Amino acid sequence: MPKKSNDAISRSDRVLVAALSIILATASAAVGASLTYRPSTDKGAAVSIKLAPAVQSPAVQAPAEQVPADSVMAQLLREHRCLSEVLYYEARGEGQTGQKAIAEVVFHRMNHGNYGHSICAVVYEGAGHPGCQFSFTCNGDLKRTKQARAWHRAQALAARILTGEVPLRDATGGATNFHSVSVTPDWAGTLERTTQIGNHIFYRGAVPRTRAS
């Protein structure tokens, strides 16, 4: 990144502030259930975030003025799920440090502008096709049953990242690509290697449509 910062996702401030409000307001509710937005005014209160798989809410005729808020909320919840999924599938065995590194790649790509302008757009670019950017979106992993504890940890960490409780400090050096140490992709030699964190090697550079992992 051109300037050092305490947060690798500074250009996503609006998304993070909105996510903070939504997640704090709905922390005690099941994700995807019928929710009411009531921002907390107690900044010192500890929040216990319980996450559950999305469920389909019953069809209810909501007042017209509630539709936009519900739409924004649904989008933020999707963003949280997409971040949870990339942390789980790409680095569930790497601990918090390794998962934060993967999150940085997602946000660096989002800030770069050539990979999508939302978390889900970045993570699922090319999903279901050979050119997918994150391998779990096109190799069948999504069809397999998740490990409950690892999935819960990924969900919790994703929420803490989005609310700023766990900051990203650019440990990857602006990386937009990575791969496992067990493989050497063709594109590795065309990018600048920045660091290795756990079992992943990270790179930065401008090679459009290059797979992240």
N, C-alpha and C positions, 0 to 999 in steps of 0.2 A: 504494500500500500504506500502511496506517496508520502503520507504523513503518519507518524506513529500516533496511536490513539489507545485509550483504555478500553475501547469497545470496537470489535471488528465489524459490528453491524450498525454503525452510527447513522448510516444513510437510511436505515429502516425505522427511524424513531417513531414515525406515526403508527406503523404497524405494532411496534412494541408497546406504545402507550395504550393503544386500543386493546391489545391482548391483555395487558395488565388489568385494565378495568373489567374486562369481561371475565377473566379467569378468577379474579378475586371475588367478583359478584356472584359467580356460580360455583365456587369451590366446594360447597357442600351438596351440590346437586349432581345427578348423573348426567354425563355428557350426552347431548343430543335430546334430553328430555325437554318438556315444556318449561322454559326458564323466564324469570322476570329480572330485569336489569335494575339492581339497587346498589350503586357504588358505595363501598365502605368508606366511612370517614375516620376510622380508627387506624391511623398509619402504624401504630406500634403493635397492633395485634398480630399474633402468630397465626398463619393460615395453614390448615391441613388440607392438601389437595388430594381428593380421591377421584380417580379417573376410571371410567367404565366404557365398554364398547358402545358406540353410537346405537341408539334405538330409534325406531320410527314413531314419532308422536302421533296420537290420534288426530284425525282431521277435525280441526276446530275453526270456526269462523272468527278470525281475530279482527279487532278494530283496524281500520285502514291505517291509522297512524302508527301501529305497531309493526307493520310489515317491513319497512326499511330497517328498523333495529334488529328484527329477527333475521333478516337477510345478512346483515353485517355479522351478527353473532354466529350464524351458520358458517360463514366464510372463515371467521377466525378459528372456529373449532376444527374446520378442515385443515387450516394451516398448521394447527397444533398436531393433528394426527399425522400429517405428512412429515413433519419434523421428527415426530416420535418414530415413524416407520424407518426413516433413513438412519436414525441413530441405532435402532434395533437391528436392522438387517445388515448394516455395514460395519458395526462395531460393538455388538452386544457383549463380546468377550474381551473388550479392550479397556473396560473401566471408564470412569467419568472423564479422565483426561483424553482417552482415545475418542470417545463419543463427542466431546466438545470440539475436537479437531475436525471431525466430519461435519459438525454444525457450521464451523467456520467456512468450510468449502462451499456449503450451500449458500451462506450469506454473501461470501465473496462473489459467487456466481450471480446472485441476485443483484448485487451492487454493480457488477460489471456491465450488465444490460443486454448481453447477447445470449443469455440462457433462460430468460424469463423474468417476470417482475413480481413473482410471488413465490413463496416456499414451495407450494405444490407444483407450480409451473416448472421450477428448476428441477425438483426431484423426479417428476414424471415426464420430463421431456423425452420423447421417443419411446415411451412405455409400450411394451407389447411388440416391439420391432427390434431387429438386430442392432440398430443404432442407438439403443437406449443409453442414457447417460449414467444411470446407476443400475448396476447389473440385476439387482433384485426385482426391478420392475419388468424384466423381460425373460428371466430364467426359470420362472415357476415357483420361486420362493414364496410369493404371496399366497399361493394355494396351500401351503403347509401350515400346520397348527403352530402357533407361537408358544414359546416357553413363557409361562405365566409370570414368573418373577422377573425375568429379563425384560419382558414387555412392559410390566408395571414400572420398572426402573427407568426405561426409556421414556415412557410417558411423563413421569415425574420430572426427569431432567429437562425434557423439552419445555414443560411448563415453567420451570425455574429459569431457563434460558430466556424464554419469551418475556417473562416478567422482570428480568434483569437481576434476579436474586443470584444467579450464577452468570457472571460476566464472561464474555469471550474477549481475550486479550491478544488476539492475533498470534497465537503460538505457532501457526503454520506459515507465517511470513507472507500472507496474501495469497495463499495457495488456492487455485481453482480446479486442480486435478490431484488425484492420488491413485495409488494402486497397492495391492498387497505385496509383501516382500517375496512371496512365492511365485510371482509372475513378473515378466518384463515386457510390457506392451510396446508396440512399435512407436507410439508417440512419445515415449519417455525421453528419448534422445533429443527431441525437438523443443523441450521445455526446460526451464531453469529449476533445478532441484532446490528445495528450500530446507527441508528437514525430514527426519524420520521420527514418528511417534508410535510407539508400540509396533505393531506389525504392518504399518502403513507408511509409505514414502510419499511425500507431498511435493507438488510442483506448481509454479506459476508461469504464466505466459499466455499469449493470444493465439490459440489454435482453435478456430471455430469448429463446433460439432464434434469435439473430442470427448470420448467417454471418460467419466470421472473416475470410475473404478473398473 
